[in-house]
Amino acid sequence: MKVYRFLTGKDDAAFCHRVTEALNRGWQLYGPPTLTFNARNGDVTCGQAITKDIESKKYDPEMDLSKF
């Protein structure tokens, strides 16, 4: 089974650490990151899609994908 997640957050070190943790847990980047600018508060928000192949599991919509 292949699982998909989309990580989002403020463009800061904490977001980079979340992506780095996912990569070290076997997730792979899927496509380029996305960025958007919030003119009201001056923040940049990042998004990064990630995927992971999980063997011997069947997909269930109740799964907590962050646990893989």
Secondary structure as GFF3:
##gff-version 3
##sequence-region A 1 68
A	DSSP	beta_strand	2	10	.	.	.	ID=ss1
A	DSSP	alpha_helix	13	24	.	.	.	ID=ss2
A	DSSP	beta_strand	28	29	.	.	.	ID=ss3
A	DSSP	beta_strand	34	38	.	.	.	ID=ss4
A	DSSP	beta_strand	43	53	.	.	.	ID=ss5
A	DSSP	three_ten_helix	65	67	.	.	.	ID=ss6
###
